[in-house]
């Protein structure tokens, strides 16, 4: 906001000086060019800042999944939340279009797994959790389970489960 206010002030001063320069004051041309260069620099800096935030928001989708924690969403503007939702929908559409009937979840196994099953500890009560073979497991606080990595990786990222390293 401060950079935008500075840009607005520079633009207004340039507009006033441009009208005087048209009236015959040629000595103002260098000052007008200097202010214009300052405006372009501030514009590039703001665009770089916004692009960096955009990349970070995109990375949040891969890290946290389709639902962001409230603490993160609180620090995002309405436009950023809207962009996140559109990116989330676009990614979901793409994942459904590849990989056959069920689609392919690209957010799973971000790092190659060393084993297919891992031991996890539940950090908070989550309720029932169903595995592909139909087994239902009750995820209660401080309970430990031996589960398929790909099934519980999303819950690990959300902070429900913790990978127990031996």
Secondary structure, 3 states (H helix, E strand, C coil): CHHHHHHHHHHHHHHHHHHHHHCCCHHHHHHHHHHHHHHHHHHHHHHHHHHHHHHHHHHHHHHHCCCCCHHHHCCCCHHHHHHHHHHHHHHHHHHHHCCCCCCCCCCCCCCCCCCCEEEEEECCCCEEEECCCCCEEEECCCCEEEEEHHHHHHHHHHCCEEECCC
